[in-house]
Amino acid sequence: MKKKVVVGMSGGVDSSVTALLLKQQGYDVVGLFMRNWEYGIKGSQCPNRIEFEDAKRVGEIIGIEVKGKDFVEEYRTKVFDVFLEGLKKGLTPNPDILCNREIKFNVFLNEAKKMGVDMIATGHYAKIAKYKDHFVLDTPKDSSKDQSYFLHALSSEQLSHAMFPLGDLTKTEVREIARENNLPVSDKKDSTGICFIGNQRFDDFITQHLKAIPGDMIDENGKVLGKHKGLICYTLGQRKGIGLGGIKGLEGENNTHKSWYAAKKDIKNNTLTVVQDTNHPLLMSQTVEASHMHWVLEEAPKVGDKLVAQIRYRQQKQACTVVEVNEDKVLVKFDKPQRAVTLGQSLVLYDGQYCLGGGFISDYK
C-alpha cells in the first residue's frame, strides 16, 4: 500500500512542485488548501479564492485531489490577535513563525491525522536531519532561501511528521521542474511580506486594527524634531516613512540631507528616537537576550558554547557565544555588533548547519 501524505497547497510554485515530487516518488498524495484569512476583515488583501483555484488546477494536472479547509478562527486567535497584542507592547512579532508553530504544524497536522494520515509536507526550503537522537532542521541546498528561521519553533515530534521535498533543490530548479511538467504556476511570483497585508503599506493596514497615537520624534539628546504617526507604525532601523526630509542633525549643515532612521521606541513616553547614521551606536548591539526559548533538543546549550545565530530572516548567520542560559532565557554575545536588533523578533541559534531553536528577543545592549 502506498504511504499517504497530506501536502499543504497554497497555489504557489513551491507547494505545487512539492506535491508533484511526492506523487512521482510513489506517495498517495492529498492536497489541502488552508484558508486562514477571511474576506471582510478590515484592510485584508489575502486572495484566497484565486490561490485555491490555482491549487486545484495544479491538482488536476498531477492527478491528486485538492481539498479546502477553513482555519480562519484558529489563525485569528493563535496568530493575528497575538501579533496585534505584541504591537501594542512595542514589539515586532513575526506572524510567519506563529503560523508555522500554531497552524501549519499543529492544527493542520491534526487535521491530517483526522484523515488517517500522520505525515504532512510543505513547500518550505528546509531539511530534516537526525542530530543527537532528535529530529532537527538542517540547512537546505538553496541557503539563500533557507526558511529554518521561520520553522525554528517546531518540536522534534512535529518534525517527525513533516517532509520538506524542496530541501535538496534551488528555487531555479523548482521553477524548471514546474515548467517541464506544465504547471500553470511555474512563473508565479513569490509571496513576500505578511500574507494578510498584501501589497498595502504596513501602517495603512495596521491602523485599521489598532489606534495609532501620535507623539514626539526626537534625536538622541531629546530635541524634538517633529511628530511620529504612532509607534505601532515603525520598526527599528526603518528609513522610509520617517518624514523628516531636510531637517539637519546635531553635527551641522553637512547632515541636512542624510536619511533618518528609527532607533528607539519609548512606549511609556510615546517618543520615537531617530538618528542619521545607518550604523549609529544606538542602532548597534552586541549582546542579545531572548526569552520563551524553545530548544529542539529539549536541552539548552551551555555557557561558553560557540554558535551562530540569526536575528532576522535571510540574515547571514552571525558567530556568537552563549553568555547566560536557563530553561526559559538565553543571553548571547555576538562577535560583531548587530544592527537594528528588534524586540519581539526571534533570535534563532544554530550549531553549524543544525537549528537548535530560538526565542523572542526581549533585551539587547
Secondary structure, DSSP 8 states (H G I E B T S, - for coil): ---EEEEEE-SSHHHHHHHHHHHHTT-EEEEEEEE-S-TTSTT----HHHHHHHHHHHHHHHT-EEEEEE-HHHHIIIIIHHHHHHHHTT----HHHHHIIIIIIIIHHHHHHHTT---EE---S-EEEEETTEEEEE--S-GGG--HHHHTT--HHHHTTEE-GGGGS-HHHHHHHHHHTT-TTTT-----S-TTTTTS-HHHHHTTTS----EEEE-TT--EEEEES-GGG--TT--TT---TT---TT-GGGTTS--EEEEEETTTTEEEEES-TT-GGGEEEEEEEEEEEETTSS---TT-EEEEESSTT---EEEEEEEE-SS-EEEEEEEEEE---TTSEEEEEETTEEEEEEEEEEE-
